[in-house]
């Protein structure tokens, strides 16, 4: 049994202070010698994504206690894309991820706790929990707390993703406010994350593919017997991990990231997984280049499943067909099967024990839905360090585009132009200054794409931004996270109205057709980039955030 860092020498100052505090909470001297487990609860009343997490803490404490440990609930920020994106044009969304990591560090490292069970829900909580596991390197299990049940609107299935999409139709007069209000009343019928293959479910699956979630635990319906069983199993297993001294960095290896990238490509998961997985690798001290993994593996990994918004399948169908473990079984020839997991078994051991998969929902490798990549890393003169785009499963949309640029320097300016009918087919719509430092925090530009759809312009224009898009965006040619960002001197910030821009998803290129001499003149005229004044979180973030190639992690 490994020595516990939480056990202090009797008679020492630290021992005396801790004993006084914890005895007052009802702990005994015997409890002081047990593994002390942080129950990381990223909970909030602000969104249904998190509304059920508080109820999981009590039973999880019991499971930890039954296994010989002591559970301590610690709380963090709990951002929801649907709610937290309202302020500062969505700039708080990505920076909240790193705030959660530091929340966890302060509590778990400050108290020298021995392990963690992380209750993961909405988009940024799962990557934050994985990043914290890598940073602190104490035994950790991620528990995906599930997707929300959806409803029916006028005889048709409707979910939260539809609200995203149809909100843009109101401004264009294709749907009334009353119709959207009625749809929104039906879309979410219980707690949990968005019920599509957006960032939340994609990252839950990635956590299992990495080996950091218990096998067979993702995706899962919130409040289901499987969710409750997983939480109990995690409580028992984390105490074993502490006793065996099994730490995250022994699991979060290059092979694990390769497996996770393979899984995300096979389901055409959220493009946000790229920067999140890169951030996890950075925090875990692993030299995996996640962006290059997506580039090199994309031609080799076929599309095996198409959950909304990629296709017509629902997330519960994917779960019932075999879920992440069933997906890994289908992908076995492409995986590093020797990789360890928090279960104590290797990936190979786990997939060998998987029963038959519903191959109508999760296809076998030799009969995929498609062989082209669903996630594409683009490079070229407009994005020397890369940019990200999605291709549909059917791949029946526009894949090549050349047109004159129309430049907007805020999401609101772009939305105003759409409402005024000033955006036209054939234009390359550039939203710049929305990157990590320029926004700061990456502007949330999904509303712009959905407004274009509502105006009937999807597939008729290209959208190119250094901001971020929701993991649910899958409309036309939409290119996000252009790097280097425009505000930091990247080519995107040098584009002017009328410049020729081209995108080729097949060739994976994105180019600005302007001479180097002209770009040098424009760059010299740029004002210096200065962070927002004051001590607010966005100002701190702007001064410390590193590029996307480092996962947008924070550093000196």
C-alpha positions, 0 to 999 in steps of 0.5 A, spaced: 500 500 500 502 506 497 504 511 503 498 517 503 501 524 502 495 526 506 497 523 513 501 528 517 506 526 523 503 526 529 504 532 533 506 537 528 503 543 526 499 541 520 497 534 524 494 538 529 490 544 525 487 538 520 485 534 526 482 540 530 478 542 523 476 535 521 474 532 528 469 538 528 466 535 522 465 528 525 471 524 523 475 520 527 482 518 528 481 512 524 479 516 518 485 521 519 489 515 516 485 513 510 485 515 503 482 522 502 478 523 496 476 529 492 469 529 489 470 534 484 463 537 483 462 542 478 455 544 480 451 550 479 443 552 479 444 556 472 443 550 467 440 543 467 447 541 465 449 541 472 442 541 476 443 533 478 450 533 480 449 535 488 445 529 488 451 524 486 455 527 492 452 523 497 452 516 494 459 517 492 461 519 499 458 512 501 462 508 496 468 511 497 467 510 505 465 503 504 472 502 500 476 504 506 476 512 504 474 519 506 470 523 500 471 531 501 466 535 496 470 540 493 466 545 488 469 549 482 466 554 477 461 551 472 460 554 465 455 552 460 455 554 453 448 556 453 448 560 459 455 563 460 456 565 453 451 571 454 456 575 457 462 578 454 460 575 447 462 568 449 469 570 451 468 567 458 467 560 455 474 557 454 477 561 459 473 558 464 476 551 463 483 553 466 479 557 471 476 550 473 483 547 473 486 552 478 480 551 482 481 544 483 489 545 484 487 550 490 483 545 493 486 538 492 493 540 492 492 545 497 489 540 502 494 534 499 488 530 498 490 523 495 485 522 489 479 525 485 473 523 482 471 528 478 463 529 476 464 531 469 458 534 465 458 540 460 463 542 455 469 545 459 468 541 465 471 534 462 477 537 459 478 541 465 478 535 470 482 531 465 487 537 465 487 537 473 488 530 473 494 531 469 497 537 472 496 534 479 498 527 477 494 524 483 489 517 482 483 520 478 477 517 475 472 521 471 465 520 471 461 522 466 454 525 469 450 524 462 446 527 457 439 530 458 432 527 455 429 531 450 422 532 447 417 532 442 415 539 438 409 538 433 410 531 432 417 531 431 423 529 436 426 536 438 433 537 442 437 543 445 441 542 438 435 544 434 434 550 439 441 552 437 440 552 429 433 555 429 434 561 433 437 564 427 431 563 423 427 568 427 431 574 425 430 571 418 423 571 418 423 563 417 420 562 424 416 566 429 418 568 436 412 564 439 414 558 435 421 558 437 418 559 444 414 553 444 420 549 441 424 551 447 419 549 452 419 542 449 427 541 447 430 539 454 426 535 459 431 533 464 438 534 467 444 533 463 448 535 457 446 537 450 443 530 447 448 530 441 455 529 439 457 536 441 463 537 445 460 534 452 458 527 449 465 527 445 469 529 451 466 524 455 467 519 450 474 521 449 475 520 457 474 513 456 478 512 450 484 515 454 483 510 459 481 515 464 473 513 465 471 507 467 469 502 461 462 502 458 461 508 462 460 513 456 455 516 453 450 515 459 443 518 460 443 522 466 440 519 472 440 512 469 441 506 473 448 506 469 450 513 471 449 511 478 452 504 478 458 508 475 459 513 480 459 507 485 464 503 482 468 510 481 468 511 488 470 504 490 475 504 484 479 510 486 481 508 493 484 502 490 488 506 485 490 510 491 492 504 494 496 501 488 499 508 487 496 508 479 497 515 477 494 519 471 501 520 467 502 513 467 495 512 463 495 519 459 501 517 454 502 518 447 498 512 445 492 514 449 492 520 446 492 516 439 486 512 441 482 518 443 483 522 437 482 515 433 475 515 437 473 522 436 475 521 428 470 515 428 464 519 430 466 526 427 466 528 434 466 536 436 472 540 433 473 543 440 476 536 442 482 538 439 484 543 443 482 540 449 486 534 448 492 538 446 491 541 453 490 535 457 497 532 454 500 539 456 498 538 463 500 531 463 507 532 461 506 528 455 509 530 448 503 528 444 502 533 438 494 532 438 493 537 432 498 532 428 495 526 430 488 529 427 492 530 421 496 524 420 490 519 423 484 522 419 486 519 412 486 512 416 480 512 420 473 512 417 466 514 420 463 509 423 457 513 427 453 519 425 449 522 431 446 528 431 448 533 428 452 529 423 446 524 422 440 522 424 442 517 430 440 519 437 445 519 442 441 514 446 441 509 440 449 510 440 449 508 448 445 502 447 449 500 441 455 499 445 457 506 446 464 508 447 467 501 449 463 498 443 466 503 438 473 501 441 471 494 439 470 496 432 476 500 432 481 495 435 485 494 429 487 501 429 488 502 437 494 501 441 491 495 445 497 495 450 494 502 453 492 501 461 486 504 464 483 506 470 480 499 471 486 496 471 485 492 465 488 494 458 484 497 452 485 490 449 483 486 455 477 491 455 475 490 447 476 483 448 470 482 453 465 487 449 459 483 446 456 484 440 455 491 437 449 494 434 453 495 427 447 499 424 449 504 429 456 503 430 459 500 423 465 495 422 471 498 419 470 494 413 463 497 412 463 504 414 459 510 413 464 514 410 471 514 409 473 521 408 475 525 415 469 528 419 474 533 422 479 537 418 486 540 420 487 546 414 493 549 413 496 555 408 498 562 408 491 564 411 493 559 417 500 557 417 499 554 424 492 550 422 485 551 422 479 546 424 473 545 419 468 539 419 465 535 413 458 532 413 458 524 413 454 525 407 459 530 404 454 533 400 456 540 401 461 545 398 468 542 399 471 548 395 470 555 395 474 561 392 471 568 393 472 575 396 473 577 403 468 581 407 471 582 414 468 583 421 471 585 427 466 582 432 460 577 432 455 583 433 458 587 426 457 580 422 450 579 425 448 586 424 450 585 417 446 579 416 440 582 419 440 588 414 441 583 408 448 586 407 451 579 406 451 576 399 452 569 396 459 568 394 463 572 400 468 569 404 466 572 411 472 573 416 471 574 423 477 576 426 480 579 432 476 573 436 482 569 438 485 567 445 488 574 446 484 578 441 477 577 444 480 575 449 478 568 450 476 566 443 469 569 441 463 564 441 461 565 433 456 560 433 450 565 433 453 568 426 453 561 423 446 559 425 444 566 423 447 565 416 443 558 416 436 562 418 438 567 412 438 561 407 446 562 406 449 556 408 453 553 403 453 559 399 458 563 403 465 561 407 465 563 414 473 563 417 474 565 424 480 565 429 474 565 434 471 558 436 464 554 434 460 550 438 461 543 437 454 542 434 456 547 428 456 543 422 453 547 416 457 549 410 464 551 410 465 554 417 473 554 419 474 556 426 480 557 430 485 560 425 492 560 428 496 564 429 490 569 431 489 575 427 490 580 433 497 577 434 499 579 427 496 572 424 494 573 417 487 573 418 488 580 422 491 582 415 485 581 411 481 586 407 475 587 404 475 584 397 482 580 398 481 573 394 480 567 399 480 560 398 478 554 402 479 546 399 477 541 404 479 535 400 486 538 399 486 541 407 488 548 405 486 555 406 490 561 403 490 568 402 492 571 395 495 577 397 503 578 396 508 578 402 510 585 401 503 587 401 502 583 408 508 586 411 506 593 410 499 591 413 502 588 419 507 594 420 501 598 421 497 594 426 496 597 433 500 593 439 496 588 442 494 590 449 490 586 454 484 589 457 486 593 463 484 591 471 485 584 474 479 581 471 479 574 469 479 575 462 485 580 463 489 575 467 487 570 461 489 574 456 496 576 459 498 568 460 494 564 455 499 560 450 497 558 443 493 553 441 499 549 439 499 548 446 492 547 448 491 554 450 493 553 456 496 558 461 503 559 462 508 565 463 
